[in-house]
Amino acid sequence: QVQLVESGGGLVQPGGSLRLSCTTSGIIFRMYAMAWYRQAPGKRRELVAGFTSDGKTNYADSVKGRFTISRDNAKNTVYLQMNSLKPEDTAVYYCNNAILPWGSWGQGTQVTVSS
């Protein structure tokens, strides 16, 4: 069974940066296109950044040019570098399969952007 453990969140001022990590187990990590999702209070979970099946990346319009997704297959880990953070980026961030999310989600990591 897949296990997803997100980390790296925190409280940051507007304009600041954070790097999120998601370590996986129970899967052959290199075989899957991974993605980062987020859910803000009172809103639906949305895809923020992800890999396509052919290894390219795509981003939500709201984060293009500010966020970068990357992965290290040797460490079974996917990362999200977030720069120029805005208050509207405040949410719980999760990683999961980019194509067909697994039913099992991790606990997420809270990102709060506030002065």
Beta strands, then each sheet from edge to edge (+ up, - down):
strand 1: 3-7
strand 2: 10-12
strand 3: 18-25
strand 4: 34-39
strand 5: 46-51
strand 6: 57-59
strand 7: 67-72
strand 8: 77-82
strand 9: 91-97
strand 10: 109-113
sheet 1: 1+ 3- 8+ 7-
sheet 2: 2+ 10+ 9- 4+ 5- 6+
end
